[in-house]
Amino acid sequence: TTWLGMVGLLIMVVLLAYRKRSGIVVGIIFVTIVSWFRNTAVTYFPDTPAGDARFDYFRQVVAVEPMDMILAKFSNDLRGAGVALLTFLYVDFFDTTGTLLGLVSYLGFMNEDGDFPRSRVAFSADAIATMIGSVFGLSPVTSYIESAAGVEAGGRTGLTALFVAVYFGLSIFFAPIFASIPPWATGGELLCGMIVRNIHSHSYARQSEKYPHVHFR
């Protein structure tokens, strides 16, 4: 599966080098379809009880999940809450700060003071989403570096986020399909996002010049 994931990454890089904005999606789809074939060395549905359960769920195609666990189970036992609050605070804070600053710097929105327009609104939206998400038992709803893949594909305004939200809403009904996308299919997309964040301070005339210059430390 590692080699298959690397093939998917290579497909993404080559297509992006030729300025094909669909490169990331094509790479994910290719690796996913290859992984859906059973009785292969790279299948996502091996001949095991876990693999059979995945395949049975995958064959449903469309499923509406129950809503009985939409709200988190609350407790008045706060002995371990302090550590959890501090942990999530710093994880959310540094993750959001690094992602937002990296992306706006890549887009050229950073000013001389190291700030960007409407930064207070951006950080406030992240904080409010995290608080609301916790009511539903979600992990911190923070800004993720995967957003760099959308930037690399051409996303520049909040309209991109609105379209992504609509697609996420539609994906709820096709959970068996999207839940069957293997992690090695989407790993290349994350690497492309990390590449974008790490080279934002460099100037490259062509897309093909970006990726050979990446250094993994």
N, C-alpha and C positions, 0 to 999 in steps of 0.2 A: 504493500500500500504506500510505502514511502516513495518508491520510484514512480508509482502512478501519480502521486501528488506532485512530484517534481515535474512530470510531464505536463500536468495541468498548469503549473506555474510557468513553464516554458511557453506554452500556448498563449497564456495571458501576456507575457512579456513581448513575444513576437508580434502579436496583434496590436498591442499598445504602441510598439515601436513604429508600426505602420499607421498609427493614429486611428485605429479602429476602436471606437468607444465601447463596442460590445465585447471587447477582448476578455474582460473579467468574467462576464456571464457565459461566454462560449467555453472558456476553460472549465468553469464549474460544471456546466451541463455535460461536457465531454467526460470528465472524470466520474460524474454521478451515474451516467448511463452505463459506462463500463463496469462500475461497481455493482450495478443492479443485477447483472447476470449471475445466476447461481452456479455452483460447482466450478468455481474458478478460484485462483489463489488470492484474488483481490476483491472478492465479493463482500458486500455488506450484509449478506444473508447466509452465513455459513450453516452447515448441517449440524447445528447444535440447538438445544432448547431455546436459547436466547435468539439465535438467528431465525429459527422458525417463528418465534413470537414477533420479531420485527417484520418478517415477510407477511404474516397474517394481517398485521396492522397496515402494512403498505398496500395490500390488495384491496383494502376498503376504499382507497382513493379519496372519498369524501366522507367526513365524519363530523358530527356536532357533539362536542364534549359537554358533559354536564357542568352546571354552574354552581354546584353545591359547595365548592371550595374557593369561591371567588374572594371571600374575605379571610384574612389571616386569623389564626387562633390566638387570642390575646391571653396574657397571664399577668397576675399581680406579683409574680416572683421576679423581682428586679435585681437579684444578687449577681447575675452574670450580665446584666444589661449594660453596665458601665463600660466593660471591656469591649462589648460589641459596638456600642455607640462610638467610642474613640477609634476603633478599627475602621468602621465604615466611614467615619468622618474624614480620616486622613486618606483612605483609599479613594473616596469620592473626590476629595479636594485636589489631590495631586493628579489623579487621572484626568479630571476635567480641565485643570489648568494646563497640563502638558498637551492634551489633545487640542484645546482651543487655540493656545498660543502657537502650536506647531502648524495648524491648518491656516490660521489667518496670516501667519508669516509667509507661508507658501503662496497664499493668494495675493500677497502684497498689501494687506490691509493694516499691517502693523505700522504705528507711527514712531517718531524718534524717541518717545518716552517709554516705549515697550508696551503700549496700550493699543486698543483697537476700538473703532466706533461701536457704541451701544454694548460695551463689554458687561456693564452692570446688568443689563437685560438678559444677556446670554447666561451669566452665572446664576441669576435669580431664577430663570426658567429651569435650569438644571436642578437647583435646590428644591424648588416647588415640586417638580416631577418626582424627585426622590422621596419627599415626604408623602405625597399622594400614593406613590407606588408601595410604600411600606404598609399602608392600610390594607393592601391586597396581597401582602406576603411576598412582594417581589424584592429581588436584590436591588442595590442602588441603581436608579434609572439615570445613569450618567452619560456623558458624551464619550463615545467609544472611538478608538482609532480606526475602526472599520469605515468611519465616515470619510477617511482619506481616499478610499477606493471610489466613493461617489464623486469626490472632488477631482480625482484623476480622470473619471469618466466624463467630466464636464459640468458637474453640479456647482452652482455659484450663489444661488439665492435660497431663501426660505421656502420657495415653491418646490424645490427638490425634496425637502423634508415632508411637505404636505403630500406629495405623490407617494413617497415611501410609506407614510402613515396609512394611506388608502390601500396600498398593496399589502401591508401588514394585516389590515383588517380583513381583506379578502382571503389571505393565507390561513386564517383561522379555520375556515371550512375545508381547506385542503391540507390539514395537519398531517395525515398519513403520508402524503407525498413529500412535504418539506421536512418532516421528521426523519425521512429516510435518506436525506442527503448526507453522505459520510463526511466526517471531519477532515479527511485528507483531500476532499474536493474543495473545501473553503479555506484551507490553510494558505494556499497561494494568494488568495485575495488579501489576506491579512498581511502577508509579506509585502505585497505591492503597496499597501497602505503604509507600512513601516518604512519602505523605501522613499515614498513621497515625503514623509515627515522628516527623515534623516538628511535629505538633500535639499530641503527648502532654501537653504542659504547659498546654494550654488546655482550658477547659471549654465544651462545646457541648451544649445540651439536646437537639438533634435531629441526626440523621445528615446531613440536607440542609444544615446550616450549616457542615459541615467543609470541603467541597471548594472552594467559592468563595473561601475565605480562604487558599488555597495560594499561596505566592510562590516562583517559580523564579528562582534567582540565578545 
